[in-house]
Amino acid sequence: MVRESLIGIVALALAGCVVNVGDSAPDRAEAVPPPPVPMMCNAAPAQYHIGHDATQSMGEAILKDAGARTLRWGPPNAAWTMDYRQDRVNVRYDERMKIVEITCG
């Protein structure tokens, strides 16, 4: 009987030492970074590349200037697909490999 009473007292004493994980949630919430800002294409700053040669380095410059995540090259006389992506810049070039159009989508 004494042993069972002692176990009960120890159990009650330990119950006061329990740490609730939910108590620290506000601290953890502050440490979580905000979601990334979606990249949006803006073709206006890249328009001065029209007339330049369609090269890999020019494509990289257009991507940077437009603030886009991806680049889609449009060869001469090719039709665009109808999928619109706000993070993509489209660059169309002609038979001489000269850039003729820069748009978003």
DOMAR-657193 format. One record per atom (N, C-alpha, C): residue number from 1; residue in three letters; atom name; x, y, z. Coordinates in nm, 3 decimals. Last residue first. Layout:
<sites>
@num->NUM, residuo->ALA, atomo->CA, x->X, y->Y, z->Z
...
</sites>
This chain:
<sites>
@num->105, residuo->GLY, atomo->N, x->0.404, y->3.520, z->-7.115
@num->105, residuo->GLY, atomo->CA, x->0.298, y->3.421, z->-7.122
@num->105, residuo->GLY, atomo->C, x->0.350, y->3.289, z->-7.145
@num->104, residuo->CYS, atomo->N, x->0.520, y->3.815, z->-7.281
@num->104, residuo->CYS, atomo->CA, x->0.506, y->3.728, z->-7.161
@num->104, residuo->CYS, atomo->C, x->0.394, y->3.629, z->-7.185
@num->103, residuo->THR, atomo->N, x->0.742, y->3.873, z->-7.560
@num->103, residuo->THR, atomo->CA, x->0.615, y->3.884, z->-7.489
@num->103, residuo->THR, atomo->C, x->0.618, y->3.798, z->-7.364
@num->102, residuo->ILE, atomo->N, x->0.916, y->3.998, z->-7.824
@num->102, residuo->ILE, atomo->CA, x->0.934, y->3.953, z->-7.685
@num->102, residuo->ILE, atomo->C, x->0.804, y->3.980, z->-7.611
@num->101, residuo->GLU, atomo->N, x->1.026, y->3.953, z->-8.158
@num->101, residuo->GLU, atomo->CA, x->0.916, y->3.978, z->-8.066
@num->101, residuo->GLU, atomo->C, x->0.951, y->3.922, z->-7.929
@num->100, residuo->VAL, atomo->N, x->1.255, y->3.913, z->-8.306
@num->100, residuo->VAL, atomo->CA, x->1.154, y->3.999, z->-8.365
@num->100, residuo->VAL, atomo->C, x->1.039, y->4.030, z->-8.269
@num->99, residuo->ILE, atomo->N, x->1.597, y->3.850, z->-8.318
@num->99, residuo->ILE, atomo->CA, x->1.480, y->3.856, z->-8.231
@num->99, residuo->ILE, atomo->C, x->1.382, y->3.957, z->-8.290
@num->98, residuo->LYS, atomo->N, x->1.736, y->3.662, z->-8.580
@num->98, residuo->LYS, atomo->CA, x->1.720, y->3.794, z->-8.518
@num->98, residuo->LYS, atomo->C, x->1.592, y->3.794, z->-8.436
@num->97, residuo->MET, atomo->N, x->1.785, y->3.446, z->-8.743
@num->97, residuo->MET, atomo->CA, x->1.815, y->3.434, z->-8.600
@num->97, residuo->MET, atomo->C, x->1.816, y->3.569, z->-8.530
@num->96, residuo->ARG, atomo->N, x->1.681, y->3.467, z->-8.992
@num->96, residuo->ARG, atomo->CA, x->1.820, y->3.514, z->-8.977
@num->96, residuo->ARG, atomo->C, x->1.868, y->3.508, z->-8.832
@num->95, residuo->GLU, atomo->N, x->1.418, y->3.395, z->-8.958
@num->95, residuo->GLU, atomo->CA, x->1.508, y->3.302, z->-9.029
@num->95, residuo->GLU, atomo->C, x->1.655, y->3.341, z->-9.017
@num->94, residuo->ASP, atomo->N, x->1.348, y->3.531, z->-8.624
@num->94, residuo->ASP, atomo->CA, x->1.321, y->3.505, z->-8.766
@num->94, residuo->ASP, atomo->C, x->1.425, y->3.410, z->-8.826
@num->93, residuo->TYR, atomo->N, x->1.204, y->3.461, z->-8.298
@num->93, residuo->TYR, atomo->CA, x->1.311, y->3.505, z->-8.386
@num->93, residuo->TYR, atomo->C, x->1.278, y->3.466, z->-8.530
@num->92, residuo->ARG, atomo->N, x->1.048, y->3.538, z->-7.988
@num->92, residuo->ARG, atomo->CA, x->1.034, y->3.488, z->-8.125
@num->92, residuo->ARG, atomo->C, x->1.148, y->3.546, z->-8.209
@num->91, residuo->VAL, atomo->N, x->1.026, y->3.453, z->-7.665
@num->91, residuo->VAL, atomo->CA, x->1.113, y->3.526, z->-7.757
@num->91, residuo->VAL, atomo->C, x->1.102, y->3.462, z->-7.894
@num->90, residuo->ASN, atomo->N, x->0.846, y->3.492, z->-7.369
@num->90, residuo->ASN, atomo->CA, x->0.850, y->3.430, z->-7.502
@num->90, residuo->ASN, atomo->C, x->0.935, y->3.516, z->-7.593
@num->89, residuo->VAL, atomo->N, x->0.881, y->3.425, z->-7.029
@num->89, residuo->VAL, atomo->CA, x->0.899, y->3.522, z->-7.135
@num->89, residuo->VAL, atomo->C, x->0.914, y->3.444, z->-7.266
@num->88, residuo->ARG, atomo->N, x->0.681, y->3.327, z->-6.752
@num->88, residuo->ARG, atomo->CA, x->0.757, y->3.291, z->-6.872
@num->88, residuo->ARG, atomo->C, x->0.765, y->3.408, z->-6.969
@num->87, residuo->ASP, atomo->N, x->0.507, y->3.348, z->-6.542
@num->87, residuo->ASP, atomo->CA, x->0.650, y->3.355, z->-6.508
@num->87, residuo->ASP, atomo->C, x->0.739, y->3.325, z->-6.629
@num->86, residuo->GLN, atomo->N, x->0.251, y->3.308, z->-6.625
@num->86, residuo->GLN, atomo->CA, x->0.288, y->3.445, z->-6.591
@num->86, residuo->GLN, atomo->C, x->0.436, y->3.460, z->-6.557
@num->85, residuo->ARG, atomo->N, x->0.163, y->3.118, z->-6.893
@num->85, residuo->ARG, atomo->CA, x->0.238, y->3.114, z->-6.768
@num->85, residuo->ARG, atomo->C, x->0.289, y->3.255, z->-6.739
@num->84, residuo->TYR, atomo->N, x->-0.078, y->2.955, z->-7.083
@num->84, residuo->TYR, atomo->CA, x->-0.027, y->3.084, z->-7.036
@num->84, residuo->TYR, atomo->C, x->0.044, y->3.065, z->-6.903
@num->83, residuo->ASP, atomo->N, x->-0.102, y->2.754, z->-7.364
@num->83, residuo->ASP, atomo->CA, x->-0.082, y->2.756, z->-7.218
@num->83, residuo->ASP, atomo->C, x->-0.017, y->2.888, z->-7.177
@num->82, residuo->MET, atomo->N, x->-0.125, y->2.730, z->-7.636
@num->82, residuo->MET, atomo->CA, x->-0.219, y->2.818, z->-7.568
@num->82, residuo->MET, atomo->C, x->-0.201, y->2.820, z->-7.416
@num->81, residuo->THR, atomo->N, x->0.179, y->2.758, z->-7.827
@num->81, residuo->THR, atomo->CA, x->0.076, y->2.678, z->-7.761
@num->81, residuo->THR, atomo->C, x->-0.010, y->2.774, z->-7.679
@num->80, residuo->TRP, atomo->N, x->0.243, y->2.946, z->-8.123
@num->80, residuo->TRP, atomo->CA, x->0.256, y->2.928, z->-7.978
@num->80, residuo->TRP, atomo->C, x->0.148, y->2.832, z->-7.930
@num->79, residuo->ALA, atomo->N, x->0.372, y->2.826, z->-8.432
@num->79, residuo->ALA, atomo->CA, x->0.258, y->2.875, z->-8.355
@num->79, residuo->ALA, atomo->C, x->0.283, y->2.850, z->-8.207
@num->78, residuo->ALA, atomo->N, x->0.643, y->2.938, z->-8.634
@num->78, residuo->ALA, atomo->CA, x->0.589, y->2.841, z->-8.537
@num->78, residuo->ALA, atomo->C, x->0.473, y->2.906, z->-8.462
@num->77, residuo->ASN, atomo->N, x->0.783, y->3.108, z->-8.803
@num->77, residuo->ASN, atomo->CA, x->0.658, y->3.047, z->-8.850
@num->77, residuo->ASN, atomo->C, x->0.602, y->2.940, z->-8.756
@num->76, residuo->PRO, atomo->N, x->1.094, y->3.065, z->-8.636
@num->76, residuo->PRO, atomo->CA, x->1.015, y->3.128, z->-8.743
@num->76, residuo->PRO, atomo->C, x->0.895, y->3.042, z->-8.781
@num->75, residuo->PRO, atomo->N, x->1.064, y->2.971, z->-8.283
@num->75, residuo->PRO, atomo->CA, x->1.129, y->2.971, z->-8.415
@num->75, residuo->PRO, atomo->C, x->1.039, y->3.033, z->-8.521
@num->74, residuo->GLY, atomo->N, x->1.071, y->3.100, z->-7.979
@num->74, residuo->GLY, atomo->CA, x->0.973, y->3.078, z->-8.086
@num->74, residuo->GLY, atomo->C, x->1.041, y->3.086, z->-8.220
@num->73, residuo->TRP, atomo->N, x->1.169, y->2.994, z->-7.658
@num->73, residuo->TRP, atomo->CA, x->1.209, y->3.043, z->-7.789
@num->73, residuo->TRP, atomo->C, x->1.100, y->3.008, z->-7.889
@num->72, residuo->ARG, atomo->N, x->1.090, y->3.085, z->-7.339
@num->72, residuo->ARG, atomo->CA, x->1.048, y->2.997, z->-7.449
@num->72, residuo->ARG, atomo->C, x->1.086, y->3.064, z->-7.580
@num->71, residuo->LEU, atomo->N, x->1.217, y->3.083, z->-7.012
@num->71, residuo->LEU, atomo->CA, x->1.218, y->3.145, z->-7.144
@num->71, residuo->LEU, atomo->C, x->1.174, y->3.042, z->-7.245
@num->70, residuo->THR, atomo->N, x->1.127, y->3.139, z->-6.666
@num->70, residuo->THR, atomo->CA, x->1.158, y->3.054, z->-6.781
@num->70, residuo->THR, atomo->C, x->1.149, y->3.134, z->-6.910
@num->69, residuo->ARG, atomo->N, x->1.098, y->3.351, z->-6.488
@num->69, residuo->ARG, atomo->CA, x->1.163, y->3.228, z->-6.441
@num->69, residuo->ARG, atomo->C, x->1.207, y->3.141, z->-6.558
@num->68, residuo->ALA, atomo->N, x->1.158, y->3.704, z->-6.549
@num->68, residuo->ALA, atomo->CA, x->1.086, y->3.577, z->-6.568
@num->68, residuo->ALA, atomo->C, x->1.168, y->3.460, z->-6.514
@num->67, residuo->GLY, atomo->N, x->1.250, y->3.960, z->-6.570
@num->67, residuo->GLY, atomo->CA, x->1.217, y->3.910, z->-6.437
@num->67, residuo->GLY, atomo->C, x->1.142, y->3.778, z->-6.441
@num->66, residuo->ALA, atomo->N, x->1.342, y->4.071, z->-6.800
@num->66, residuo->ALA, atomo->CA, x->1.196, y->4.053, z->-6.789
@num->66, residuo->ALA, atomo->C, x->1.155, y->4.004, z->-6.650
@num->65, residuo->ASP, atomo->N, x->1.618, y->4.065, z->-6.758
@num->65, residuo->ASP, atomo->CA, x->1.550, y->4.194, z->-6.777
@num->65, residuo->ASP, atomo->C, x->1.399, y->4.183, z->-6.758
@num->64, residuo->LYS, atomo->N, x->1.664, y->3.786, z->-6.741
@num->64, residuo->LYS, atomo->CA, x->1.694, y->3.875, z->-6.629
@num->64, residuo->LYS, atomo->C, x->1.617, y->4.006, z->-6.640
@num->63, residuo->LEU, atomo->N, x->1.582, y->3.699, z->-6.995
@num->63, residuo->LEU, atomo->CA, x->1.523, y->3.643, z->-6.873
@num->63, residuo->LEU, atomo->C, x->1.543, y->3.737, z->-6.756
@num->62, residuo->ILE, atomo->N, x->1.762, y->3.846, z->-7.152
@num->62, residuo->ILE, atomo->CA, x->1.618, y->3.873, z->-7.162
@num->62, residuo->ILE, atomo->C, x->1.546, y->3.820, z->-7.038
@num->61, residuo->ALA, atomo->N, x->2.004, y->3.724, z->-7.081
@num->61, residuo->ALA, atomo->CA, x->1.984, y->3.867, z->-7.055
@num->61, residuo->ALA, atomo->C, x->1.835, y->3.903, z->-7.058
@num->60, residuo->GLU, atomo->N, x->1.957, y->3.465, z->-7.176
@num->60, residuo->GLU, atomo->CA, x->1.981, y->3.487, z->-7.032
@num->60, residuo->GLU, atomo->C, x->1.959, y->3.632, z->-6.995
@num->59, residuo->GLY, atomo->N, x->1.938, y->3.521, z->-7.450
@num->59, residuo->GLY, atomo->CA, x->1.825, y->3.465, z->-7.378
@num->59, residuo->GLY, atomo->C, x->1.838, y->3.485, z->-7.229
@num->58, residuo->MET, atomo->N, x->2.199, y->3.599, z->-7.500
@num->58, residuo->MET, atomo->CA, x->2.093, y->3.698, z->-7.516
@num->58, residuo->MET, atomo->C, x->1.967, y->3.650, z->-7.444
@num->57, residuo->SER, atomo->N, x->2.328, y->3.357, z->-7.459
@num->57, residuo->SER, atomo->CA, x->2.359, y->3.469, z->-7.370
@num->57, residuo->SER, atomo->C, x->2.253, y->3.579, z->-7.380
@num->56, residuo->GLN, atomo->N, x->2.218, y->3.208, z->-7.672
@num->56, residuo->GLN, atomo->CA, x->2.195, y->3.168, z->-7.533
@num->56, residuo->GLN, atomo->C, x->2.222, y->3.284, z->-7.437
@num->55, residuo->THR, atomo->N, x->2.069, y->3.427, z->-7.920
@num->55, residuo->THR, atomo->CA, x->2.175, y->3.341, z->-7.868
@num->55, residuo->THR, atomo->C, x->2.142, y->3.304, z->-7.723
@num->54, residuo->ALA, atomo->N, x->1.957, y->3.593, z->-8.169
@num->54, residuo->ALA, atomo->CA, x->1.896, y->3.498, z->-8.075
@num->54, residuo->ALA, atomo->C, x->2.004, y->3.398, z->-8.032
@num->53, residuo->ASP, atomo->N, x->2.078, y->3.927, z->-8.203
@num->53, residuo->ASP, atomo->CA, x->2.086, y->3.785, z->-8.238
@num->53, residuo->ASP, atomo->C, x->2.025, y->3.699, z->-8.128
@num->52, residuo->HIS, atomo->N, x->1.838, y->4.202, z->-8.193
@num->52, residuo->HIS, atomo->CA, x->1.964, y->4.136, z->-8.156
@num->52, residuo->HIS, atomo->C, x->1.960, y->3.990, z->-8.201
@num->51, residuo->GLY, atomo->N, x->1.582, y->4.278, z->-8.245
@num->51, residuo->GLY, atomo->CA, x->1.683, y->4.308, z->-8.347
@num->51, residuo->GLY, atomo->C, x->1.817, y->4.245, z->-8.317
@num->50, residuo->ILE, atomo->N, x->1.506, y->4.345, z->-7.912
@num->50, residuo->ILE, atomo->CA, x->1.452, y->4.317, z->-8.045
@num->50, residuo->ILE, atomo->C, x->1.554, y->4.365, z->-8.148
@num->49, residuo->HIS, atomo->N, x->1.601, y->4.438, z->-7.675
@num->49, residuo->HIS, atomo->CA, x->1.673, y->4.324, z->-7.734
@num->49, residuo->HIS, atomo->C, x->1.619, y->4.287, z->-7.872
@num->48, residuo->TYR, atomo->N, x->1.431, y->4.627, z->-7.575
@num->48, residuo->TYR, atomo->CA, x->1.546, y->4.677, z->-7.651
@num->48, residuo->TYR, atomo->C, x->1.630, y->4.565, z->-7.710
@num->47, residuo->GLN, atomo->N, x->1.244, y->4.489, z->-7.422
@num->47, residuo->GLN, atomo->CA, x->1.211, y->4.521, z->-7.561
@num->47, residuo->GLN, atomo->C, x->1.331, y->4.570, z->-7.641
@num->46, residuo->ALA, atomo->N, x->1.267, y->4.438, z->-7.154
@num->46, residuo->ALA, atomo->CA, x->1.349, y->4.356, z->-7.244
@num->46, residuo->ALA, atomo->C, x->1.329, y->4.392, z->-7.391
@num->45, residuo->PRO, atomo->N, x->1.087, y->4.588, z->-7.005
@num->45, residuo->PRO, atomo->CA, x->1.230, y->4.620, z->-6.995
@num->45, residuo->PRO, atomo->C, x->1.319, y->4.544, z->-7.093
@num->44, residuo->ALA, atomo->N, x->0.836, y->4.456, z->-7.093
@num->44, residuo->ALA, atomo->CA, x->0.871, y->4.593, z->-7.131
@num->44, residuo->ALA, atomo->C, x->1.021, y->4.623, z->-7.117
@num->43, residuo->ALA, atomo->N, x->0.768, y->4.208, z->-6.991
@num->43, residuo->ALA, atomo->CA, x->0.845, y->4.213, z->-7.115
@num->43, residuo->ALA, atomo->C, x->0.894, y->4.353, z->-7.151
@num->42, residuo->ASN, atomo->N, x->0.768, y->4.064, z->-6.703
@num->42, residuo->ASN, atomo->CA, x->0.738, y->4.199, z->-6.750
@num->42, residuo->ASN, atomo->C, x->0.826, y->4.220, z->-6.873
@num->41, residuo->CYS, atomo->N, x->0.654, y->3.783, z->-6.520
@num->41, residuo->CYS, atomo->CA, x->0.721, y->3.836, z->-6.638
@num->41, residuo->CYS, atomo->C, x->0.674, y->3.978, z->-6.667
@num->40, residuo->MET, atomo->N, x->0.702, y->3.716, z->-6.184
@num->40, residuo->MET, atomo->CA, x->0.608, y->3.763, z->-6.285
@num->40, residuo->MET, atomo->C, x->0.689, y->3.821, z->-6.400
@num->39, residuo->MET, atomo->N, x->0.740, y->3.475, z->-5.936
@num->39, residuo->MET, atomo->CA, x->0.805, y->3.557, z->-6.037
@num->39, residuo->MET, atomo->C, x->0.702, y->3.591, z->-6.144
@num->38, residuo->PRO, atomo->N, x->0.599, y->3.491, z->-5.610
@num->38, residuo->PRO, atomo->CA, x->0.600, y->3.435, z->-5.745
@num->38, residuo->PRO, atomo->C, x->0.665, y->3.531, z->-5.843
@num->37, residuo->VAL, atomo->N, x->0.795, y->3.482, z->-5.324
@num->37, residuo->VAL, atomo->CA, x->0.715, y->3.570, z->-5.408
@num->37, residuo->VAL, atomo->C, x->0.717, y->3.512, z->-5.550
@num->36, residuo->PRO, atomo->N, x->0.779, y->3.206, z->-5.099
@num->36, residuo->PRO, atomo->CA, x->0.849, y->3.285, z->-5.201
@num->36, residuo->PRO, atomo->C, x->0.751, y->3.367, z->-5.285
@num->35, residuo->PRO, atomo->N, x->0.635, y->3.255, z->-4.770
@num->35, residuo->PRO, atomo->CA, x->0.644, y->3.183, z->-4.897
@num->35, residuo->PRO, atomo->C, x->0.712, y->3.270, z->-5.002
@num->34, residuo->PRO, atomo->N, x->0.856, y->3.349, z->-4.497
@num->34, residuo->PRO, atomo->CA, x->0.735, y->3.366, z->-4.577
@num->34, residuo->PRO, atomo->C, x->0.748, y->3.288, z->-4.707
@num->33, residuo->PRO, atomo->N, x->1.008, y->3.112, z->-4.269
@num->33, residuo->PRO, atomo->CA, x->1.017, y->3.221, z->-4.367
@num->33, residuo->PRO, atomo->C, x->0.887, y->3.232, z->-4.445
@num->32, residuo->VAL, atomo->N, x->0.957, y->3.066, z->-3.928
@num->32, residuo->VAL, atomo->CA, x->0.924, y->3.013, z->-4.061
@num->32, residuo->VAL, atomo->C, x->0.929, y->3.127, z->-4.161
@num->31, residuo->ALA, atomo->N, x->0.987, y->3.191, z->-3.687
@num->31, residuo->ALA, atomo->CA, x->1.108, y->3.145, z->-3.753
@num->31, residuo->ALA, atomo->C, x->1.082, y->3.092, z->-3.894
@num->30, residuo->GLU, atomo->N, x->0.734, y->3.238, z->-3.592
@num->30, residuo->GLU, atomo->CA, x->0.813, y->3.354, z->-3.632
@num->30, residuo->GLU, atomo->C, x->0.937, y->3.312, z->-3.709
@num->29, residuo->ALA, atomo->N, x->0.657, y->2.983, z->-3.523
@num->29, residuo->ALA, atomo->CA, x->0.588, y->3.050, z->-3.633
@num->29, residuo->ALA, atomo->C, x->0.667, y->3.171, z->-3.681
@num->28, residuo->ARG, atomo->N, x->0.807, y->2.929, z->-3.296
@num->28, residuo->ARG, atomo->CA, x->0.838, y->2.859, z->-3.420
@num->28, residuo->ARG, atomo->C, x->0.773, y->2.928, z->-3.539
@num->27, residuo->ASP, atomo->N, x->0.679, y->3.094, z->-3.113
@num->27, residuo->ASP, atomo->CA, x->0.820, y->3.116, z->-3.143
@num->27, residuo->ASP, atomo->C, x->0.858, y->3.051, z->-3.275
@num->26, residuo->PRO, atomo->N, x->0.418, y->2.984, z->-3.106
@num->26, residuo->PRO, atomo->CA, x->0.439, y->3.119, z->-3.157
@num->26, residuo->PRO, atomo->C, x->0.585, y->3.148, z->-3.190
@num->25, residuo->ALA, atomo->N, x->0.472, y->2.715, z->-3.000
@num->25, residuo->ALA, atomo->CA, x->0.432, y->2.737, z->-3.139
@num->25, residuo->ALA, atomo->C, x->0.450, y->2.881, z->-3.186
@num->24, residuo->SER, atomo->N, x->0.520, y->2.645, z->-2.740
@num->24, residuo->SER, atomo->CA, x->0.629, y->2.711, z->-2.811
@num->24, residuo->SER, atomo->C, x->0.593, y->2.741, z->-2.956
@num->23, residuo->ASP, atomo->N, x->0.291, y->2.517, z->-2.653
@num->23, residuo->ASP, atomo->CA, x->0.327, y->2.644, z->-2.589
@num->23, residuo->ASP, atomo->C, x->0.434, y->2.719, z->-2.668
@num->22, residuo->GLY, atomo->N, x->0.281, y->2.271, z->-2.777
@num->22, residuo->GLY, atomo->CA, x->0.202, y->2.380, z->-2.834
@num->22, residuo->GLY, atomo->C, x->0.235, y->2.515, z->-2.774
@num->21, residuo->VAL, atomo->N, x->0.415, y->2.105, z->-2.606
@num->21, residuo->VAL, atomo->CA, x->0.483, y->2.149, z->-2.728
@num->21, residuo->VAL, atomo->C, x->0.410, y->2.266, z->-2.791
@num->20, residuo->ASN, atomo->N, x->0.424, y->2.130, z->-2.266
@num->20, residuo->ASN, atomo->CA, x->0.331, y->2.126, z->-2.378
@num->20, residuo->ASN, atomo->C, x->0.400, y->2.184, z->-2.500
@num->19, residuo->VAL, atomo->N, x->0.590, y->1.933, z->-2.043
@num->19, residuo->VAL, atomo->CA, x->0.602, y->2.051, z->-2.129
@num->19, residuo->VAL, atomo->C, x->0.507, y->2.033, z->-2.245
@num->18, residuo->VAL, atomo->N, x->0.542, y->1.828, z->-1.713
@num->18, residuo->VAL, atomo->CA, x->0.514, y->1.803, z->-1.854
@num->18, residuo->VAL, atomo->C, x->0.521, y->1.935, z->-1.930
@num->17, residuo->CYS, atomo->N, x->0.567, y->1.855, z->-1.446
@num->17, residuo->CYS, atomo->CA, x->0.686, y->1.880, z->-1.526
@num->17, residuo->CYS, atomo->C, x->0.663, y->1.861, z->-1.676
@num->16, residuo->GLY, atomo->N, x->0.341, y->1.773, z->-1.317
@num->16, residuo->GLY, atomo->CA, x->0.366, y->1.916, z->-1.319
@num->16, residuo->GLY, atomo->C, x->0.485, y->1.953, z->-1.407
@num->15, residuo->ALA, atomo->N, x->0.372, y->1.501, z->-1.325
@num->15, residuo->ALA, atomo->CA, x->0.270, y->1.561, z->-1.411
@num->15, residuo->ALA, atomo->C, x->0.288, y->1.712, z->-1.421
@num->14, residuo->LEU, atomo->N, x->0.550, y->1.440, z->-1.123
@num->14, residuo->LEU, atomo->CA, x->0.599, y->1.445, z->-1.261
@num->14, residuo->LEU, atomo->C, x->0.499, y->1.509, z->-1.357
@num->13, residuo->ALA, atomo->N, x->0.375, y->1.446, z->-0.904
@num->13, residuo->ALA, atomo->CA, x->0.486, y->1.540, z->-0.909
@num->13, residuo->ALA, atomo->C, x->0.540, y->1.553, z->-1.052
@num->12, residuo->LEU, atomo->N, x->0.206, y->1.231, z->-0.965
@num->12, residuo->LEU, atomo->CA, x->0.151, y->1.366, z->-0.956
@num->12, residuo->LEU, atomo->C, x->0.261, y->1.472, z->-0.967
@num->11, residuo->ALA, atomo->N, x->0.394, y->1.022, z->-0.950
@num->11, residuo->ALA, atomo->CA, x->0.324, y->1.048, z->-1.076
@num->11, residuo->ALA, atomo->C, x->0.265, y->1.189, z->-1.077
@num->10, residuo->VAL, atomo->N, x->0.463, y->1.033, z->-0.680
@num->10, residuo->VAL, atomo->CA, x->0.566, y->1.060, z->-0.782
@num->10, residuo->VAL, atomo->C, x->0.500, y->1.093, z->-0.915
@num->9, residuo->ILE, atomo->N, x->0.217, y->0.958, z->-0.570
@num->9, residuo->ILE, atomo->CA, x->0.274, y->1.090, z->-0.538
@num->9, residuo->ILE, atomo->C, x->0.378, y->1.129, z->-0.643
@num->8, residuo->GLY, atomo->N, x->0.190, y->0.697, z->-0.675
@num->8, residuo->GLY, atomo->CA, x->0.089, y->0.799, z->-0.704
@num->8, residuo->GLY, atomo->C, x->0.142, y->0.939, z->-0.680
@num->7, residuo->ILE, atomo->N, x->0.408, y->0.571, z->-0.554
@num->7, residuo->ILE, atomo->CA, x->0.401, y->0.580, z->-0.700
@num->7, residuo->ILE, atomo->C, x->0.302, y->0.688, z->-0.741
@num->6, residuo->LEU, atomo->N, x->0.328, y->0.587, z->-0.287
@num->6, residuo->LEU, atomo->CA, x->0.449, y->0.655, z->-0.329
@num->6, residuo->LEU, atomo->C, x->0.451, y->0.673, z->-0.481
@num->5, residuo->SER, atomo->N, x->0.108, y->0.421, z->-0.290
@num->5, residuo->SER, atomo->CA, x->0.089, y->0.563, z->-0.257
@num->5, residuo->SER, atomo->C, x->0.208, y->0.644, z->-0.304
@num->4, residuo->GLU, atomo->N, x->0.232, y->0.181, z->-0.349
@num->4, residuo->GLU, atomo->CA, x->0.134, y->0.234, z->-0.443
@num->4, residuo->GLU, atomo->C, x->0.108, y->0.382, z->-0.417
@num->3, residuo->ARG, atomo->N, x->0.387, y->0.149, z->-0.114
@num->3, residuo->ARG, atomo->CA, x->0.453, y->0.157, z->-0.244
@num->3, residuo->ARG, atomo->C, x->0.359, y->0.219, z->-0.347
@num->2, residuo->VAL, atomo->N, x->0.195, y->0.125, z->0.078
@num->2, residuo->VAL, atomo->CA, x->0.285, y->0.239, z->0.084
@num->2, residuo->VAL, atomo->C, x->0.352, y->0.259, z->-0.051
@num->1, residuo->MET, atomo->N, x->0.082, y->-0.118, z->0.000
@num->1, residuo->MET, atomo->CA, x->0.000, y->0.000, z->0.000
@num->1, residuo->MET, atomo->C, x->0.088, y->0.126, z->0.000
</sites>
